[in-house]
C-alpha cells in the first residue's frame, strides 16, 4: 500500500440500501433545510452519501444512511472535530 493512500470510511459504509427510502425534499428538511447547492457539494466531496437511483429522474437515500450521517455529525460536534 502506498504511504499516501488513506482509507476513509464513511458513517454509512456497510449499511445496505434498503427501504425505507427518503426522497430529496423530505430529506433536506431532516437536515435543517440545506440548500440544493450545499447538498450537491457535500455529495461531490464525499461528505454526504450519494443517492440511490430509483428511476431516470428520481433519487432517494436510505433512511439508515441519513441517520448514520446525522449521528456521525453529532458525535463529531460533541468531540469538537
C-alpha positions in Angstrom: 0.0 0.0 0.0 1.3 3.5 -0.9 2.2 5.6 2.2 0.0 8.4 0.9 -3.0 6.1 0.5 -5.6 6.9 3.2 -8.6 4.6 3.6 -11.5 6.7 4.7 -14.7 5.1 5.9 -18.0 6.9 5.8 -20.6 6.5 8.6 -23.0 4.9 6.0 -20.5 2.3 4.8 -21.7 -1.2 5.2 -25.4 -0.2 5.7 -27.5 -1.8 3.0 -29.5 0.4 0.7 -33.0 -0.9 1.5 -36.3 0.8 2.5 -37.4 3.0 4.0 -36.1 5.4 1.4 -36.4 9.2 1.7 -36.8 11.5 -1.3 -34.8 14.6 -1.7 -37.1 17.3 -0.4 -38.2 15.5 2.8 -34.5 14.5 3.4 -33.4 18.1 3.1 -36.0 19.1 5.8 -34.4 16.5 8.1 -31.1 18.3 7.5 -32.5 21.6 8.5 -33.3 22.9 5.0 -29.9 22.5 3.4 -29.9 24.2 0.0 -29.5 22.1 -3.1 -26.1 23.6 -3.9 -24.7 22.6 -0.5 -26.1 19.1 -0.7 -24.6 18.7 -4.1 -21.2 20.0 -2.8 -21.4 17.5 0.1 -22.1 14.6 -2.2 -19.4 15.6 -4.7 -16.8 15.9 -1.8 -17.8 12.6 -0.1 -19.3 14.4 2.9 -22.8 13.0 2.3 -23.8 9.7 0.7 -24.7 9.5 -3.0 -28.3 8.9 -3.6 -29.8 5.6 -5.0 -31.3 5.9 -8.4 -35.0 4.9 -8.4 -35.7 5.9 -12.0 -34.4 8.2 -14.8 -35.2 11.4 -12.8 -35.8 10.1 -9.3 -33.3 9.5 -6.5 -33.6 8.8 -2.8 -31.5 7.9 0.2 -32.0 5.0 2.6 -33.2 6.5 5.9 -30.5 4.4 7.7 -27.8 6.3 5.7 -29.2 9.7 6.7 -29.5 8.5 10.4 -25.8 7.3 10.3 -24.7 10.6 8.8 -26.6 12.7 11.3 -25.3 10.6 14.2 -21.7 11.0 12.9 -22.1 14.8 12.7 -23.5 14.9 16.3 -20.6 12.8 17.6 -18.0 14.9 15.8 -19.6 18.1 17.2 -19.6 16.7 20.7 -15.9 15.8 20.4 -15.1 19.2 18.9 -14.0 17.9 15.5 
